[in-house]
């Protein structure tokens, strides 16, 4: 099982509100986790990313915790700020 799956299951057990929205919010949650992990792998804090983007730490926290409505342009800026490249992929549905 992936780290992401383990984390989601563990948090769902501890947080009933999180569990209620898990299915509908899973994609947004996954994006947020990917962003946080990329930032951490870059060795940056939320405060450092906020400074690079000329914003507040709370804005970075919101991006990482509620990425469902994030704009593509924001994702691109975030990726650049942490020294990563953004890559999108489209695949045929099931």
DRENPA-3360 file (N, C-alpha, C; in nm, 2 decimals, always signed):
BEGIN
1 = XXXXXXXX = +0.08/-0.12/+0.00/+0.00/+0.00/+0.00/+0.09/+0.12/+0.00 ~ +0.05/+0.23/-0.08/+0.13/+0.35/-0.09/+0.13/+0.43/+0.04 ~ +0.22/+0.52/+0.06/+0.23/+0.61/+0.17/+0.10/+0.69/+0.18 ~ +0.06/+0.74/+0.06/-0.06/+0.82/+0.05/-0.18/+0.75/+0.09 ~ -0.20/+0.62/+0.05/-0.31/+0.54/+0.09/-0.31/+0.52/+0.24 ~ -0.20/+0.48/+0.30/-0.18/+0.46/+0.44/-0.22/+0.59/+0.52 ~ -0.17/+0.70/+0.47/-0.20/+0.83/+0.54/-0.35/+0.86/+0.54 ~ -0.41/+0.84/+0.42/-0.56/+0.87/+0.41/-0.64/+0.78/+0.50;
9 = XXXXXXXX = -0.60/+0.65/+0.51/-0.68/+0.56/+0.59/-0.66/+0.59/+0.74 ~ -0.54/+0.62/+0.78/-0.51/+0.66/+0.92/-0.58/+0.79/+0.96 ~ -0.58/+0.89/+0.87/-0.64/+1.01/+0.90/-0.80/+1.00/+0.91 ~ -0.85/+0.91/+0.82/-0.99/+0.89/+0.82/-1.04/+0.83/+0.95 ~ -0.96/+0.74/+1.00/-0.99/+0.68/+1.13/-1.00/+0.78/+1.25 ~ -0.91/+0.88/+1.24/-0.90/+0.98/+1.35/-0.99/+1.10/+1.33 ~ -1.04/+1.12/+1.21/-1.11/+1.24/+1.18/-1.24/+1.21/+1.10 ~ -1.35/+1.20/+1.16/-1.47/+1.16/+1.10/-1.51/+1.26/+0.98;
17 = XXXXXXXX = -1.49/+1.38/+1.00/-1.52/+1.48/+0.90/-1.44/+1.46/+0.77 ~ -1.31/+1.43/+0.79/-1.23/+1.39/+0.68/-1.28/+1.27/+0.61 ~ -1.32/+1.17/+0.69/-1.37/+1.04/+0.63/-1.49/+1.06/+0.55 ~ -1.58/+1.15/+0.59/-1.70/+1.18/+0.52/-1.67/+1.23/+0.38 ~ -1.58/+1.32/+0.36/-1.55/+1.38/+0.23/-1.43/+1.31/+0.16 ~ -1.39/+1.20/+0.21/-1.27/+1.13/+0.15/-1.29/+1.09/+0.01 ~ -1.40/+1.03/-0.02/-1.42/+0.99/-0.16/-1.43/+1.10/-0.26 ~ -1.51/+1.20/-0.22/-1.53/+1.32/-0.31/-1.41/+1.41/-0.32;
25 = XXXXXXXX = -1.33/+1.41/-0.21/-1.22/+1.50/-0.21/-1.08/+1.43/-0.23 ~ -1.09/+1.31/-0.27/-0.96/+1.23/-0.28/-0.86/+1.29/-0.38 ~ -0.92/+1.33/-0.49/-0.83/+1.38/-0.60/-0.76/+1.51/-0.55 ~ -0.84/+1.60/-0.49/-0.78/+1.73/-0.44/-0.68/+1.70/-0.33 ~ -0.71/+1.61/-0.25/-0.62/+1.57/-0.14/-0.49/+1.52/-0.19 ~ -0.50/+1.43/-0.30/-0.38/+1.37/-0.35/-0.29/+1.48/-0.41 ~ -0.35/+1.58/-0.48/-0.27/+1.69/-0.54/-0.20/+1.76/-0.43 ~ -0.27/+1.79/-0.32/-0.21/+1.87/-0.21/-0.10/+1.79/-0.15;
33 = XXXXXXXX = -0.11/+1.66/-0.13/-0.01/+1.58/-0.08/+0.11/+1.58/-0.17 ~ +0.09/+1.56/-0.30/+0.20/+1.57/-0.40/+0.27/+1.70/-0.39 ~ +0.20/+1.81/-0.38/+0.27/+1.94/-0.37/+0.35/+1.95/-0.24 ~ +0.29/+1.91/-0.13/+0.37/+1.91/+0.00/+0.49/+1.83/-0.01 ~ +0.48/+1.71/-0.06/+0.60/+1.62/-0.07/+0.70/+1.68/-0.16 ~ +0.66/+1.73/-0.27/+0.76/+1.79/-0.36/+0.83/+1.91/-0.29 ~ +0.76/+1.99/-0.22/+0.82/+2.10/-0.14/+0.92/+2.05/-0.04 ~ +0.88/+1.95/+0.03/+0.97/+1.89/+0.13/+1.09/+1.83/+0.07;
41 = XXXXXXXX = +1.07/+1.76/-0.04/+1.19/+1.70/-0.11/+1.28/+1.81/-0.16 ~ +1.23/+1.93/-0.18/+1.31/+2.04/-0.22/+1.38/+2.11/-0.10 ~ +1.35/+2.06/+0.01/+1.41/+2.12/+0.14/+1.36/+2.25/+0.18 ~ +1.23/+2.29/+0.13/+1.18/+2.42/+0.16/+1.06/+2.41/+0.26 ~ +1.05/+2.51/+0.34/+0.94/+2.53/+0.43/+0.82/+2.60/+0.36 ~ +0.70/+2.60/+0.41/+0.59/+2.67/+0.36/+0.63/+2.82/+0.36 ~ +0.69/+2.87/+0.46/+0.73/+3.01/+0.47/+0.82/+3.05/+0.36 ~ +0.92/+2.96/+0.33/+1.02/+2.99/+0.22/+0.94/+3.00/+0.08;
49 = XXXXXXXX = +0.85/+2.91/+0.06/+0.78/+2.91/-0.07/+0.69/+3.03/-0.07 ~ +0.63/+3.07/+0.04/+0.55/+3.19/+0.04/+0.63/+3.31/+0.01 ~ +0.75/+3.32/+0.06/+0.84/+3.43/+0.03/+0.87/+3.44/-0.12 ~ +0.90/+3.32/-0.18/+0.93/+3.31/-0.32/+0.81/+3.35/-0.41 ~ +0.69/+3.33/-0.36/+0.57/+3.36/-0.43/+0.51/+3.50/-0.39 ~ +0.58/+3.57/-0.30/+0.53/+3.69/-0.25/+0.39/+3.68/-0.20 ~ +0.37/+3.58/-0.11/+0.24/+3.56/-0.04/+0.26/+3.52/+0.10 ~ +0.15/+3.49/+0.17/+0.16/+3.45/+0.31/+0.17/+3.30/+0.32;
57 = XXXXXXXX = +0.23/+3.25/+0.43/+0.24/+3.11/+0.46/+0.11/+3.04/+0.46 ~ +0.00/+3.11/+0.51/-0.13/+3.06/+0.51/-0.18/+3.02/+0.37 ~ -0.14/+3.10/+0.27/-0.18/+3.07/+0.14/-0.12/+2.94/+0.09 ~ +0.00/+2.92/+0.12/+0.07/+2.79/+0.09/+0.01/+2.67/+0.16 ~ -0.03/+2.69/+0.28/-0.10/+2.59/+0.36/-0.23/+2.55/+0.29 ~ -0.31/+2.66/+0.25/-0.43/+2.63/+0.18/-0.41/+2.56/+0.05 ~ -0.31/+2.59/-0.02/-0.28/+2.52/-0.15/-0.26/+2.37/-0.12 ~ -0.18/+2.35/-0.02/-0.14/+2.21/+0.01/-0.25/+2.13/+0.08;
65 = XXXXXXXX = -0.34/+2.20/+0.14/-0.45/+2.12/+0.21/-0.58/+2.12/+0.14 ~ -0.60/+2.21/+0.04/-0.73/+2.22/-0.03/-0.70/+2.25/-0.18 ~ -0.63/+2.16/-0.24/-0.59/+2.19/-0.38/-0.69/+2.17/-0.49 ~ -0.81/+2.13/-0.45/-0.92/+2.10/-0.54/-0.95/+2.21/-0.64 ~ -0.95/+2.33/-0.60/-0.99/+2.44/-0.69/-0.87/+2.52/-0.73 ~ -0.75/+2.47/-0.73/-0.63/+2.54/-0.76/-0.62/+2.57/-0.91 ~ -0.58/+2.68/-0.95/-0.57/+2.72/-1.09/-0.44/+2.66/-1.15 ~ -0.44/+2.63/-1.27/-0.32/+2.58/-1.34/-0.21/+2.68/-1.33;
73 = XXXXXXXX = -0.23/+2.81/-1.34/-0.13/+2.91/-1.33/-0.07/+2.91/-1.19 ~ -0.15/+2.88/-1.09/-0.09/+2.87/-0.95/-0.01/+2.75/-0.93 ~ -0.05/+2.64/-0.99/+0.03/+2.52/-0.99/+0.17/+2.54/-1.05 ~ +0.17/+2.61/-1.17/+0.29/+2.64/-1.24/+0.38/+2.73/-1.16 ~ +0.33/+2.83/-1.09/+0.41/+2.92/-1.01/+0.46/+2.84/-0.89 ~ +0.38/+2.76/-0.83/+0.42/+2.68/-0.71/+0.54/+2.59/-0.75 ~ +0.52/+2.52/-0.86/+0.63/+2.43/-0.91/+0.76/+2.50/-0.94 ~ +0.75/+2.62/-1.00/+0.87/+2.70/-1.03/+0.93/+2.74/-0.90;
81 = XXXXXXXX = +0.85/+2.78/-0.80/+0.90/+2.83/-0.67/+0.98/+2.72/-0.59 ~ +0.94/+2.60/-0.61/+1.01/+2.49/-0.54/+1.12/+2.42/-0.63 ~ +1.14/+2.47/-0.75/+1.24/+2.42/-0.84/+1.20/+2.30/-0.91 ~ +1.07/+2.28/-0.93/+1.02/+2.16/-1.01/+0.96/+2.21/-1.14 ~ +0.93/+2.12/-1.22/+0.86/+2.14/-1.35/+0.72/+2.08/-1.33 ~ +0.62/+2.14/-1.38/+0.48/+2.09/-1.38/+0.46/+2.01/-1.51 ~ +0.40/+1.89/-1.49/+0.37/+1.81/-1.61/+0.23/+1.75/-1.59 ~ +0.15/+1.77/-1.69/+0.01/+1.72/-1.69/+0.00/+1.61/-1.78;
89 = XXXXXX = -0.09/+1.52/-1.75/-0.11/+1.40/-1.84/-0.26/+1.38/-1.86 ~ -0.31/+1.35/-1.98/-0.44/+1.31/-2.01/-0.44/+1.17/-2.05 ~ -0.53/+1.09/-1.99/-0.54/+0.95/-2.03/-0.69/+0.91/-2.06 ~ -0.71/+0.82/-2.14/-0.84/+0.77/-2.17/-0.91/+0.73/-2.04 ~ -1.04/+0.75/-2.03/-1.12/+0.70/-1.92/-1.13/+0.55/-1.92 ~ -1.19/+0.50/-1.82/-1.21/+0.35/-1.80/-1.29/+0.29/-1.91;
% end
